[in-house]
Structure formats: C-alpha cells, structure tokens
Amino acid sequence: MRYALYCNTQYQVFAAECFLLNHCDRDADTCDIYIDIDNAEGMEACAQKLEKQHLFSRVYKVRRIMNAEKGCRLYVHKVQSYLNPRKIFGKSVVQSGLKGTDAYDYVMISHLGPLARWFVFSFPEAQVCFFEDGLGSYLNDTQEMFVTRKDRFFEKLTKRGPGTIRPVCFYLFCPEFYNGRYDAIKRKITVVDETQKENAEELEEIFPRTGSTVYSDYKYIYLDQPVATLNKALTGCQEQISQEMDSLLNRKLGEKVLVRPHPRQKKKDYQRMRADRAGESWEISCTPGLRDDCVLIGRYSTAQFTPKLLYNKEPYLIFTHRLFPEDGKGVSYADAGETIERLKKLYVSENRIFCPENFQELEELLDSME
C-alpha cells in the first residue's frame, strides 16, 4: 500500500509515526509525510529530524504561500486553489512541487483546512482517511471548523470541496471514546510504548521523553490556564478565583506541586510550587512519566484526558471548572459534565474523577488525598 499523511502539528506527526510503526509493513508499504512548516514554531525542525531518520519514504515540507500574497494576487490564488488545487499545493511544496508519478492508495488528514483540502484533491484517485488531532477529534466534527461560506459556494461551483471529502476510516488512539458521525468507520491507532523497544527508540529520536523524569517525581500536577474572556468584570472575577486557587495549593501542598503553565499564559510567580517552563509536549514527552497515584488538577484541560486516551493511565482528576463562572462562550458546565461522564465510563475506577462545587469541597478533597 502507498500512504501519504498531511501534518501541521507535532501531535499529528506523533500520530503519523505511531500509525507507521504499528500499522504499516515497512518492507512492502510506502509512507510519505507532508509537513506544514509554517503552522507552528518547531515544525521545520521536526521535518528535519524526520528527514535524517529515514523512517518515512519521503518527507515533504509545505509552506503557506498565500500568507505572503496581498490584494488581487491573493484573490487570484484563492480562486486557483478551488479550480486547480494540485497546482497550488504543488507550489506550496518546498521540494520542487509534486512529481507526476506520485500516486497513493490512501491520503490521511486530521482536519479540512485549506492546505489539507488541496492535499486531498491533489491525489483524486486515493481514498481518504482521517486521523485524530487530540481531544477535539472526540468531542465534535473538528474537520469542519475551517470551512467557510466561500468554501461552500465554490464546492457547488466546482464539485470539489469539504463536503465532497468522504473518509473511508477514522483512526483514533481511543475509538471507544468517540461517538460522532464517523462512528461506523473508526479504527484504532496503537500508541508506541516501552514494550516495543525498537519502535519506542525510533519514536524517541523525534520526540525525546526527557520531560517524563520530571513528572515522575510529583504526585500533584497543577495544569494552569489563562483567563480568556472579553468581559472585563468577568475577567476580574476569574483572575481573583485563579489567585485563590494558587493560594490554596500553596497553603495545602506547596512544594509537592508541579505547575504546568499554559503556553499562552503570562509568566507569574507560583511561590512555593515549582513551575515546569521547559515547554515540552505534554502528550508526547510528559504524560508517559506520570505516577499511578498522580493527581491532575485543572479547570477543564485537554491534558486531563490525554493519559487515559493515549496511554490507558488513570490518574486522579480534579476538574475545577465549577469554581469559575460561565462566560457563555467557552465550554458550558453541561457540555463539560457530559464529556467527563464519558471519561468516567472508560475508567476502571470512576471514583478517581472529581468535580468540586466550591473551594471548601476542593480543600476537603485535597485533605483526603494526603
């Protein structure tokens, strides 16, 4: 079989490597990877590592050429992308475009963003597969989140658009947690773990697990998150609650807590608590090192779901979202509660997951864990 995977995040590259190592016959199959090096910092370095590794048959670097266009030229490029996606995608590939002989049995994507769509339509004979890109893949059809009204218009005009992409399978690390529109075609990606020594060593060439040693030293992990709301009064209220949370954890646990600040968070003083500012991937580098008695404290963080979904780990989880007022724009209490209940059903021990209603309940909960 001939496979091609399009990736624009390191998480997607991680999933692509797990797919290759556990689901492809490296003697008989070919597997190419296309990396969007403009999407995020570190993606070009990741592509360079993959080139040196020689695990994938070929590594293509892709640039967002439209980002450099303005005015009429940008408009022309957009129209061309709908009418002749292979031409535009070929221009986006750094290594002198696409070869005429490039043909695949399967092309694999995680979403329906513009570059991903051009990639799919560049190989019209190939069947399409989706593969996961974190928690969002389980909660809703995130493949549609990049689709605009203009896309729908050109889809009707050209018969080539997001609505015409029909996957034959959807690869997920934890398919039993998914119950969306692609439920009938879901498949499992097996995570490479330490029991597969050779595969694990190859994966660590790209994603070293140096962060695991730090997290194995701590029972309590605080997953801090920034306040994100346009309502000034609500922002002030949420910031005050965040400060109260910091004070409580310092008073009750202090140096027993390792804080993982959010990447978009302003730097702040956590006092007695230690802050991990290394910035290594939570899913790839840190989660494998979590202790069995680990307690993950967070408002409602995707990082609290990762241990179970990827590694079948069952840390204690304390979701603190009910301590904060709803802002009407983020995840509602009802939606969060529904997702947490689904996670509980996956846990062997449901009594490891908690949602305190107030600070008194949280403090009593922490006391019971000491």
N, C-alpha and C positions, 0 to 999 in steps of 0.2 A: 504494500500500500504506500501511497505517496501523500504525506500530510504537510500542511502549512499552517502555522499559528501566528496570529497577529497579537502583539502585546504592547501596552503603553504604561504599565505599572510593574514594579518589581514583584508584586503579589501575583500578577498574571504570568510573569516569567517563572516564578516558583511553581505555579500550577502546570505550566507548559513542561518544565523539567520533570515533574512528578509523572505527568502523562507519558512522556517519552521513556523514562526509566522503567516504568511499571507496565506500560500498555503497548509498547512498540517492540517489534522484532528488529533489533539493530543490525542483524545480518541481511534481512530481506526488505525492510521498510526504509523509506527515506523520509526525513522530517526536517523541514526548513522553518526558520523563525524570522519574523519581521518585527523589528523593534522601533517604535516611535520614540526617537531620542530627544524630541523637543517637548514631550509632555511633562516631564518632571526631572528635577536635578538627580543625577546619578544614573540615568537611563543609558547615556552614551558609554559610561564606564562599565555598566553591566553588559552592554553589547560587546565591548572589547574583551571582557572576560570570556564571554561565550565563544568569541572567535578563536581565542587561544585554547579553549578547552576541546574544540573539535567534536563535541558530542552531537550537536545538530549538524545535519548535512551541509547546510549553508545558513549564514547569518546575514540578513539584510537590514541595513539601517534606513529608517524612513524619517524624512523631515516634513514639517508642516509648511509647505511652500506658500500657501495662501496667507499665512501670518505676515509675510513680507510685502504683500500686494496692497495697493490702495486705489481708490477711485474706480475708473472704468475697467482697468486691468483686473481688479479684484472681482468685479461683476462678471466679466468675460470668463474668468477662471471658474467661478461658481457654476455658470451655465454649462461650461465644458465638462465639469465634474459630473453633471447629471447625464449629459449626452454621450460622453466618452470617458467613463471612469477609469478604464485601463490606461489611457493616455496620461491622465492626471496622476494616477497612482504611480505609473512608471516614472514620471518626472519627480515624484516625491522620494523615490528610492535613490539613495546616495550612490550605490554601485552601478552606475550607468544604466539605470532603468531595468525593465524586466526582459529576460531572454524569451525569444519566441518559443523555445522548447519547454518553458516552464508550464507544467500541467500537473494538477493534483487530483487525487480521488476525494480528498476532504480538505476543506479550509475551516479553521476554527477561530472564533472571536468571542469576546466577553460582553460586547455592547454594540449598539448600532450608530455609533458616532460617524462623522463624515469619512475619516480615513479608513475605518473598519468597513464601511459600506463599499468604498472604492476598491478595497482589497477583495471583498467577496465578489463584486461584479467584474473584477479583472480575470477571474477564472470561472466563467459561467458553466463549464462542464462539471465542476466539482460540487459535491454535496456539502452542505453547511452544518457545522456543529457549533453549539455554544459551550463555553466553559466558564466556571464561576470566577467572580472577582470580589470575594468577601461576603460579608453578611447581607449586603443589599441584594445579592443574587437570590437569596432565600425569601426575602420579605415582599418583593414586588417585581414586576417585569422591568427591571432597570435597563434592559436593552432598548426600551422605548424612550428613555429620559432625554435623549439628544435629538429627538425627532421634532421638526418644526412644521408649521403650516406650509411653508415653502417646499419642504420635502414632500409633503402630501400632494401638492399641486404638480410638481414635476414627476411624481410617481404616476399620476393619472396620465400625464403627457407622454412619458417615455416607457411606461410599464416596467420601470426599474426604480425601486425604492424600498424603504424599510419594510413595507407591508408585503412585499414580494419575496422577502427572505424567510424561508421556512426551514428551520433546522430539523435534521433527522434524529439528533440526540443532544442532550444537555448534560455535560459532565460536571459533577459536583463532588466535593470532598465528603459531604454528609447528605446524600439524597433523601434519607428518611426525614430530614428536617424541612424539605421542600414540598409545597403543595400548591404550586401555581399552575399556569396554563400549559406548561410543558411537562406536567406530571407523568404522562404516559411514555415519554421518551427520555426520562432521566437515567443517567448512568453514573457509576462511581469512579472518581479518580482516587487511586490509592496513594496515600502520603508515604513518601520515602522516610523510613525511620532507622534507628540504630540497629535493628535486627537484620537490615540489608546492608552489610558492611561496605561492599564495593559501591553500591548506588549512593549510600549516605556520604561517602568520601567524595564522590563526583559532585553531589549537590553542594557540599560544603566548600568546594572550590569557588562557587559563585556566591553562596550565602553562608559565610562562616558563622557558627553559633557561639561566638565569643560572649554574647550577652547572656547566655544560659547560666554561666557560672555566677554572675552577679545575682540573678533572680533565685537561684537555689539556696542562697543564704538568708532569705527573708520569708517569713510566714505571711506578713501583711503587705500587700501591694495596693497603693492608692493611685487610681487612674484619674488624674485630674483633668478637667475640661474647661475651656474658656467660656465665659458668658457671651452668648450670641443673641442679641435682640435689639431692635431699633427703638423700643420703648424705653425712654430714659428712666422713668420711675421703676419699671420692671427690672431694668439693668441694675439699678442701685440695690433693689431688693435681693436679686440673685447674687450680686457681689457680696452683700452682707452675709448671706447664707453660706457662701463659699468660704468666707473668713471664719464663720462659726464652725464649719466643718474642719478647717485647718486647725483651729484652736482645740477642738475636741480630740482629734487624732494626736496632736502633740501632747495634750494633757494625759490621755489614757495610754498611749502606746509609744510616743516619742521616737527614739532611735530604732525601735523594732519595725518601723515602717519605711519601705522604699517607695518613693513617689515617682511615677512616670508622667511628666508633664506632657500635655498635648503639643504637637508640633507648631500649632498656630497660637500657642499661649505666650503671653508676655512673661519674661523671666521674673520670678518672685522668690522671696525668702521663705523656705519651709521650716525654718528654725531647727528643731532637733531631728526632724525627719530628713533622711538622705534623699537627694534628688538624682535620678539617673538622667543625665543630659547627653549621653552618648548618641542617642538618636537611632539606634539600630532597630531593624524591623521587629515589631512585636510578634507578628505571626511566625516569622521565619527564624529569627535569632534568639528571641527571649522566651517564648511560650514553652519550648521543649524543656527548659530548665526549671519550670515551676514545681514546687514541692507538692506532695499529696495532701498536706494539711494547709496549703496556701489559701489565703482569704483575699479575694479581689474586690476592692471597694470602688465603686464608680456610680455616677449618676444614671447612666444607661448607655454604656460604652460597647461598641462592637468588640472591643478587646476582651470583654467578659464572656462572649460567646465562642471566641476562637479556640480555647483549649479543648472544649468538647467537640466542636465541629471538625477540627483538623486532627487532633491527637487523642480523642476519646478520654481526655483528662477530666476529672470532676472536682475542680477547686471549689471551696466555699465562695458563694457570690452574694454580695450585699449591694443591691440596687437602691440608690438614694434619690431617684427621680421624684418621689412623692414629697420630699422635703423642700422641693423648689416649686414655685408657682408655674402653672402652664401659661405659655405665651401665645398660644393659638396658631403658631407657625411650625414649631418643632413637632416631635413625636408626642402624641397625646397620651395621657395616662392609660386610656382604654387600649390603644394600639400597643403600647409598651407592655401592658399587662398580658395581652393576648400572646405576644411573642415570648415573653418569659414563661408563660404556662406551657407553650410548645416545647421550650427548652427543658422544663421540668420533666416532661414526659420522656425525654431522651435520657435523663439522669437515672442511674440505678438507685441513687439516694436523693429523693426530692427534697429531703429536709436539709440539704446543703445550700438552698437558694432562699434568700430573704429580701423582703421589700418593706423596710420600716416606714411607718407613717409619720414619725416625728423624731426629734433628737433624743427624747427620753428612751424611745424604743431602740434607737441605734446604740445608745450608751449601754443599755442593759444587754443588748446583743453582744457587744464587744466584751463586756464583763464575763459573759457566759463562755466565751471562746478562749479566755486566758487560762 
